[in-house]
Amino acid sequence: MACTSISRERAKDGCVKLDDGPEVGDLVVAKYDEERSITCYGTVMERRVTDCLVVWWSATSPMGYWDMRDLRVITEGERDD
């Protein structure tokens, strides 16, 4: 079964680790952009099980959902940990 839309209970079976990846407030870059020597930072606004809503810092401020495996965290936002 695919891991795209699983509940927290199903995530416990090892399909997805909910503690991995960016959190809301983290500053991120797209790994593919880094491979192409493009510098564009984004802020994680929302996190789902396998993806994040990112607002990118550019002239038009585009936003969209990205698979968290395609993002690298630059700085961690304020966390309650």
Buried (B, 14 or more C-beta within 10 A) or exposed (E): EEEEEBEEEBBEEEBBEEEEBBBBBBBBBBEEBEEEEEEEBBBBEEBEBBBBBBBBEEEEEEBEEBEBEBBEBEEEEEEEE
